[in-house]
Amino acid sequence: MPWITAAGELYASSVQLTADFVDADDGTKFWRRSGDDYAEALANLLPQGVAWPRDPESVLMQLVAGLAQTWGLVDGRAADLLQIESDPRLTDAMLGDWERAWGLPDPCVAEPLTKGDRRLVLVGKMTFVGRQDRGFFEGYAASLGHRIHITEHAPFMCGVSACGDTRDASGDYRWEIGPPEIRFWWTVSFLEVRTTWFRCGHEGGQCGIDPMVRMSLATDLDCIFSRLKPAHTDVIFDYSGVA
């Protein structure tokens, strides 16, 4: 970096002689200068003579050391900005800013509690690559703990469709009797859901009030799929096949 004044050039060189490189994981190097580095540089810039003692216990050197700590703090924070805060995998002080930039926390899922979990969610959001096929949505549901099967619908068309057993390997019919609009529908059938059974005893249910079993709806999946689905389609969530 060019410096305009001779004093600036001397100052820069004196600081660089005492500062150390900090290596990042990707091989990038950062200057990280401490308050002592700045104190040494400032002392080197002072005039020579009896009135300018270099004794560390002198009032002048203690003043220089005190002032230099402020610059060391500023330098350290600048290094943190480059080395830590600019990396979403490591950021701490700027984690909230990163989340706002990427639309987090996600309103569809429970907000993570720890900073480590928040960073994982952030990196996942930044590296997320979606698709518009059945396998992608079934895999995404599995990552959230849901077992589902997706059925895509197609209307029976004369001259195109065939009669007879047109079921595929998963048991879905290739064509169905219905309006042309069903080609824009796809059904998410849940193979299992989270259930809470009635329990007797302490902290159990109350007869006549609580049901024998409560079935938890996949509200998180409903929210996410409604956001990720192709814009021209409608999703139907089917719980009828849950035993």
N, C-alpha and C positions, 0 to 999 in steps of 0.2 A: 504494500500500500504506500503510495507516495506521500511524503510529508513536505509541507511548504517551507517551514522555517528550519534553520540549522539546529535550533534547540529541539525542535520536534524530531529531527533525525537522530540527534543524540539520545533523546528520551526513548525513542522506539528501540534503538539498538541496545541501550542499557537494560531495558525491560526484557528483550528477547534473549539476552545472555543468561538471565537467571530463571526464566520461565520454562516449564516443561510441557511437552506435548502430551495430550491425552488421546489414546487410540480408541476409536469406535470399533464396533464389531465388523463394519463393512470396510475397514481400512482408512476411513476418514480421520484426520487428525485435527484436534482443537487446541488452541492456546487456552490455558487456564492459569492465570497469574494470581498469586496470593497478595495479601496486603504487605507482606515482607518484601515481595518482589518490587512492588511499587515504592516502598520506603527506600530500598536500595537505589532504585532509579532516580528518585527525587533527590536523594543525598548526593548522587553523582553530578547532579545539575547545579548544586549550590556552589557559590564562589569559594575559592581557597583563602585561608587566612586564619588568624587567631580568633576573629569574631565569628567564625563558622566552624565550630568544633565538630568532630565526627565521633566523639565519645558517645556510645549508646545511652549513657546515663545523663548526658547533658539535656538541658531543657529544649534546645533546638532539635536534637535527634528524637526526643520523646514526642515533640509536636509533629515532626515529620512522620513518625511511626503511627501516631494517632490518625492523622489526616489520610495516610495511605491505606488504612484499613477500610475506609469507605470505598475507595477505588477498587480495592481487592474484592469487596462484596459485590460491587456493580459488575466487575469483570467475571466473577463466578456465576452470577445470575445470567449474564450473557452467554457464557459457556453452557450453562444448563439449558438455555433456550435452544441452542444448536444441537447439543448432545442428547438431551432428555426430552424436553417439551415438544420438539419437532417430530418425535417418533411416537406414533400412537400406541406402540407396544410398551412404552416406558413412561409416557407423560403422567404427570401428577398434578401440578398446579394448574395446568391448562386442560385437564381432562374434561371439565364442564364445557369449555369452548369447543373442543373437538366434538363432543356429543351434540351440542346445538347445531354445529355445521352439518352433521350427518343425520339430523332428525331423531336423535335419541333423547330420553329413553323411548323405546317402542311402546305405543299405547296398547298394542295387542297382547303383550306378554308382561309378566310380573317384572318389576324393576329389580335388577341385581343389587345386592346389598353392599358388597365389598368393592374396593377400587380395582382389585385384580379381575373380578368378574366383569366389571364395567369395561375394562380395557379389552377383555376377550370379546365381548359383544360388539365393541367399536370396531375392532379389527375384522370380525366376522362380517359386519355391515359393509365395511370398505372393500372387502375381497369377495363379496357375494356375487355370484354369477348365476342368474336364473335361467330357466328354460320353460318352454310351453308344451311339455309332453307329460304323459301320465306318470312315467317313472319318476320324473323330478318331483311332482307333487306328493306321490306316495312316499318317496324318500324323505322329503321335508317333514311330512307328518310323523314319520318314524323318529326323526331327530327330536321331535317334541314329545315323544312317548305315546303316539297314537298309531294303532294298526288300522289301516283303511284299505278299501278297494274302490277304484274309480271306474265308472262305467260311462262311456261316451255313446251318445244316442244318434241314430240316423233314421230318417223316415223311409218307409217302403216306397220305391219308385218303379212304376211300370216300365218295362223295357231295360231296366238297370238291375233291380233287385231280383233275387232268386227265391223260390219257395222251398220248403223243406227245413231241415235242421241246419241253421246257419250259425250256430253257436261257435265261438272261438275257444281257445284252450282254457280261458278263465271262466267260461260258461256264459258269456254275454252274447246276446243275439246281435248279428250284424245289422239287421234292419228291424224296425218296429212300425206298427200301425199307429199313426198319429199325425198331427199337423206338421207342415214343413219346418216350423220354428224349433222343433225338438233337436234339430242339428246343432243348435246353439246352446243346448243344455248338457251338463254333465253332472253325474250323481256321485257324491262321496258317501260310501257305505261304511259304517264303522263296524269292525269285526269284534271289538271289545271296547268297553268304556269303564271309567272309574266308578265303582259302586261303594256305597256305605250301607251296611246291613243294620237292621234293628238289633239293639243289644239290651239285655236286661241287666239289672244290678246298678251299682254306683255309676253315675254319669251316663246311664243308658237312656233309651228312649221312653216315651210316655205312651201307654196304651190309649188308643182312640185319637191320638194326635199325630204321632210320628208314623210314617209309612213303614212297611216291612223292609223296603230297600229304597235308597235314593240314588239316582243316576246323575252323574255330573256331565253336563253338556260341554263339548269342546269349544268353548267360546273363543279361546286363543286361536284355534285353527280356523274357525269361521271368520274371524277378523283378518287373519293373514291371507287366507285364500281369496277372500273378497277383494283384497288389495292386489294380489299377484296374478289373478286370473286374467286371461285375455279379455280385453274390454268389451268385445261383442258377445260374450258368453254369460250365462247364469249358472250358479252353482246350487245344487240341491243337496242338503245334508240329510242323510237317511240313517236313523237309529233302529229301524224295524228289525234288522237282522241280528241284533245283540241278544244273546241268550240270557 
